Amino acid sequence: MADSDDQTGGMSDGLQVELFHPESDREPGDTNIQAAGFDIHPVVFPVALAIIALFIAITILLGDTAASAYTWLFNTIGDTFGWFYLLAVNVFIITLLYFAFSKYGNIRIGGVEAEKEFSDFSWMAMLFSAGMGIGLMFFSVSEPLYYFQNPPSFFGAEAGTGAAASAAMAQTFFHWGFHPWAVYGLVGLGLAFFSFNRGLPLTFRSIFWPLLGERIYGWPGHIIDLVTVFATLFGLSTSLGLGVAQVNTGLSYVGGDMLGAVNIPTGTWPQVALIAGITLIATLSVAAGLDGGVKRLSTLNLYLMFALLGFLVIVGPTVYIFGTWTEGLGAYFGNILALGFFTGTLNEAANGTPTAWTVFYWGWWIAWSPFVGMFIARISKGRSVREFVLGVLFLPSMFSTLWLSVFGGSAMFNSLMGNGQALATYNEVGQTVAMFALLEQFPLGVISGLLATLLVITFFVTSSDSGSLVIDHLTSGGKHDVPRTQRIFWALTEGLVASILLIGGGLTALQTAAITTGLPFALILCLMCYTVYLGLDNEYQILESEEFAETIQDLSERDDVDVVTAGDEMVTDISDPGDDTATSTD
């Protein structure tokens, strides 16, 4: 393999290239077409573009029929394949935990010479902003309020009671906790390992090298990357559509109902206009690249999130919030195994929760996973497998439960012990207004409402940024650096697809796009569990080989090299003795 940063997934030439990279004369993007400011894969880019254009044309031609078609497809997939979604995601959790706590946990992403590219804080900010920002803003109040009135049958609680509130928080924690981050973690680990440790293109096809070998550069690989493009695009469009619906409602509610100053129209066409405006903002950040645009905006998102979170903790029912968090975690952990396998098949009164909520979420997370996983992979070089898994799986999950407790718990407080206005407004207007109706019940509601709207907008921008960078990788044959024109093109395409979905069927169309593209990906991810295992096992065998031991012995005799080992004597880091980043993983 070639030894440049662009061509080997960022690895320096040295041990990793010599001992770990596969024997191949292929390079990422070596067959690309470069013209008109684009650097594109000759198959993936044009085929993806043609199918996307066909989808747009069909949706427009169907007109009003599109909405009913999306509804039928959503229900059909949920009712027929819901069991498979639930089973698959549980397998992903078990697989990821095995990788972390087995002998493979000490393997370093990028090889023993790799160093971290981003600080821990920046890493967490970027992965969380990319993963769930818009969704948490949209559902953190509306979902608990829904369950409060329609308790999941699994818990057997009576609607409108404290037991219903406890069930609502546990069910919401379940949807936003370990399960989605296990999907992201599995995909991210696979992409990072085969790109940084094997020098293969940073595309989904590379994960299947242990099974396909050189065929990843042929049609089997093309098909894998094409499916990845569609899943990424439609999963991202779902989030963007939800986000812009909330921005539209937020601006209208704050400007009209709370301030009485301006009447901002709501509906499909105002939301399409908002998508156009925010997408133009996103293109500026996309053009700035990962370090210039995405990193700074992701960090800004985190600060804004902490500001809004801290504000409600202070002015809201503080003790009640933390009590809700504690009780919700207890109910979540106490039922996580049963919830993970609950399809409602044996419960005639399952009230639609598995299909309407859980299956949608699981399909959304899986469709979203190529985008989030690839983005996490791109920023995770230099971390051990164990550090990667624990960081991706546990920290964002726990922060999500805290966020849900602050906003969802405050909504429960208002419903059970307050004036119930947040719930009443939710029932009257819909779930897009739930966040703003809640903030209105506390001091400085206008300011916090505007802050929430700004936060959704910045999440929209960072999601579009990250998605554009990821699709660029896929449609350029796995090259890390693509022309600015190409990044802008995909940012605009994402906005266009989100707009078409809104016009064609509204929220149902967005949800259908997520679970439809997520279904084939669930199958691919199941197979990916095995290919990642093969890759990690091969890496471990090389690290334990005599050839590697002899090489390390030669390096250890030099004064300018430090060799760090784990407790089992497996080498985990090789660095300059003046570099204080080298630490044992024992």
ABEGO torsion letter per residue (X at the ends): XBABAAAAGGBBBEAAAAAABBBBABBBGAABBBBGGBBBBAAAAAAAAAAAAAAAAAAAAAEAAAAAAAAAAAAAAAAAAAAAAAAAAAAAAAAAAAAAABAAAABBBGEAABBBABBAAAAAAAAAAAAAAAAAAAAAAAAAAAAAABBBAAAGBBBGBAAAAAAAAAAAAAAABAAAAAAAAAAAAAAAAAAAAAGBBBBAAAAAAAAAEAAAABAAAAAAAAAAAAAAAAAAAAAAAAAAAAAAAAAAAAAAAAAGABBBBBEAAAAAAAAAAAAAAAAAAAAAEAAAAAAAAAAAAAAAAAAAAAAAAAABBAAAAAAAAAAAAAAAAAAAAAAAABAGAABAAAGGAAAAAAAAAAAAAAAAAAAAAAAAAAAABGBBAAAAAAAAAAAAAAAAAAAAAAAAAAAAAAAAABAGAAAAAAAAAEAAAAAAAAAAABBGAAAAAAAAAAAAAAAAAAAAAAAAAAAAAAAAGGBABBBAAAAAAAAAAAAAAAAAAAAAAEAAAAAAAAAAAAAAAAAAAAAAAAAAAAAAAAAAAAAABAAAAAAAAAAAABAABBBBBBAAGBBABBBBAABAABBBAX
